Amino acid sequence: MLKDLLSPKGVRELLQRHGLFADKRLGQNFLVSEAHLRRIVEAAKPFTGPVYEVGPGLGVLTRALAEAGAQVTAIEKDLRLRPLLEETLKGLPVTLVFADALEFPWEGVPEGSLLVANLPYNIATPLITRLLQSGRFARLVFLVQKEVAERMVARPNTPAYGLLSLRVAYHAQAEKLFDLPPGAFFPPPKVQSSLVRLTPKKVPNDPKLFRLLEAAFAKRRKTLKNALSAAGYPKEKVEEALRSLGLPPEVRAEALDLGQFQRLREALYTRV
């Protein structure tokens, strides 16, 4: 069964037999590269906890994970795929849940769970943010658009660096493992994809820090001082905090790393 799903011809025939098509609105680009599939499964090991998959599509990754020994719960939004998935996953110990992943109660999954998924591009950023904030995951391994992956692992003073980079850095150790060409999927997307692995840290959520970060990057062309002042932080307090950190008044948000933003947060909130 798995071999039949790992070719554009096989996917096309399966979809036609069920009267289905890939829905662009749901970001459906099905993985058809066996070599990349095997590398994704290896990157996710060891399966030290239950595995959650978002957007199983035709069940290719789901099958590979289950056959490798993972206890998989697959969450799919597209109800059209129910009979197809029941066929492709028949006989495997997989739990199918038809729900919107953005509304799923992630805070209630077992601590130490894993995410392994080919994520729909349109929900990747808000979903990963939610999963990191939940504090329930030991490891997240997922495919996203290459541009998003680069933002997740970006360093200060690079074009990709921003709020997402800092959110990921606060919550996890991040690695971009490898890129996948459009031809690894059917239908092929117009962009490259990348596999990312996040290993979460045990850190509390910090709303004040992220309020500061959101304000800092809301107006990237402005200096950090002006961006924070525009967001309602007292200008004099911002200037004093920057001086206390040894930062020049013309510094921009993209020049600061996570540690500097954390010290800036302390300087601002102990003085406000």
PyMOL commands that set and color helices and strands:
alter all, ss='L'
color gray80, all
select helices_A, chain A and resi 2-5+8-17+24-26+34-44+60-67+79-88+101-103+106-108+121-134+146-152+163-171+182-184+207-218+224-230+235-244+253-255+258-269
alter helices_A, ss='H'
color red, helices_A
select strands_A, chain A and resi 30-31+51-54+72-76+94-98+113-118+137-145+172-180+185-186+193-200
alter strands_A, ss='S'
color yellow, strands_A
deselect
rebuild
show_as cartoon
